[in-house]
C-alpha cells in the first residue's frame, strides 16, 4: 500500500484525503445529525403533547365532576382545532369507552396493551395516556389522545432531504475548490518539472524555469535556477579542465612516443660506432701490433668517437626542442649577415667537393631569434645541399624580404629525393634511400633544422625532383621592432662566430 501511495501523483495525494474528509462529513450529517435532530423533535413533540393531554384531562375531569355531559362533549370536540390530534377517547374504570372524538373513525386501540405507559409511539401515531381522577374516586377513568405524526415525519424527511442535498452540493463545491487548488499547485509543479526535463534532455545548462509565483513553488524554481547556474559554472570549468587535460594528455602521449622513438633510434645509432670501437679494440688486443696498426686503430676510434659526440650533441639539441628550451638567446638578428657568414663557411666544403656555391642575399633582412641556432640551421642546409650535389653542379642560396616576412631558399642540383619520401625527411633518424649511398649521416640534421625554424615561428617546406635537385624554403615572420644597438651587437657576434 505504501509503495502504491508513493507513486501516486501529488494531485491525487492531495485530493484523496479531502474526498475522504467530505465523505465522512456526509455520513456524519446524514446519520448522526439526522438522528439527533429526529430525537430532538420527537422529545419536543412528546413534551408538547403531554402538556396538551394534561389540559384535556383537567377539562374532562371538571366536566365529569359537574356531571355535565354536554361540557364533556364540547371539551372533546375542541380537539378538532388541533390538526395533529387524530382522536380523543375516554374510558371508565372498567376500560369501557364512554366518550370519544374520532372524526376519522379509527379503530380503538387496546387500552390494556398500553399498561401503565403514559405515552407510546406507533409507526404514524403517538398515544398519550392520562388518568381521570375525581375527588372521591382516584381511578375513575382513562383519557387517551392519539396524535398524528405524519407532519412531523414529513418535516424530518424534508430536513433530511435538504441536509443531504446541501451536503452533496457542499461536497461537490468543496471538491471543485479542492480540484482548482490542487490543479493550481500541481500545474506549477508540472510546469517546473517539464522545464527541468526539457533543460536536461537538451543537455544545456543555460536554461531557466519561468517563475510565475513567489510561494513555495516559486522558491523551488528559484532554487533550481540557482542550482543550474552553479552547475553551468562548474560544467564550464569541467569542460575547460577536460580540454586542458586532453592537451596535456596529447602532449604526454606525443612526448612518450617521441621518447620511445628517441630511445630506439638513439640506441640503434649509438650502437654502431660503439660496436666498431669495441671491435677494433678487441682485434688490437688479440696480439701484439705494430705502431702503424695501433695508429690506424686509434684513428678509427677517434673518428667514431667524434661521430658519437656529434650524435649526442644532436640528441641534446632535439631534447631541448622537445622541452621548448631550444633558443638560449632571443634578440633582433641581421639574418642577411648570418647567411653571408654561413655561405663563406660553406665555400670551403664546396671547393673541396667541386661544387659551385652561389648567393643572392638581400641586405638588412631582420628577424627575431637566436643567432647561434639560425647559423646552425643555415649551415646544415648548405652542407646537405653541397653533400648531395655532384661535382661541377651548383648550389644557390637566396634571401629576400617581402610583406610576408623573410624568405630563405637553398636550392641544389643534386640527386633529389624520391617523391614518396619527401614527407619523411624531417623525421628523426630518417635518411632517404638514395642518400645512404652518397654519405654517412645520422638523419638528425633536417629534424633539428625544422625544430629551429618552428621555434622562431617560421615554416619550412621542401620540394624535390629525383635526379634534378632539391629546394628548401624557409619563411620567417616579419619583424615588428628592430632596436639598432642590439642588432649591431648580434651581427658582430655572428661575424665572429
Protein Blocks (a to p, Z undefined) as FASTA:
>chain_A
ZZmmmmpcfklmmmmmmmmmmmmmmmmmmmmmmmmmmmmmmmmmmmmmmmmmmmmmmmmm
mmmmnopaklmmmmmmmmmmpmkbmbdcdddfkopafbdcdfkopacddfklnmmafbdc
dfkbccdddddddfklmblbccdddddfklmmmmmmmmmmmmmmmmmmmmmmmmmmmmmm
mmmmmmmmmmmmmmmmmmmmnopakbccddfbfcfklmmmmmmmmmmmmmmmmmmmmmmm
mmmmmmmmmmmmmmmmmmmmmmmmmmmmmmmmmmmmmmmmmmmmmpccdfklmmmmmmmm
mmmmmmmmmmmmmmmmmmmmmnopmbmbdcdddfklmmmmmmmmmmmmmmmnopacdddd
dehiacdddfklmmmmmmmmmmmmmmmpcehiacdddddddfkbccdddddfbebpafkl
mmmmmpghiacfklmmmpccehlmmmmmmmmmmmnopacdddddehiaccddddddddfb
dcfklmmmmmmmmmmZZ
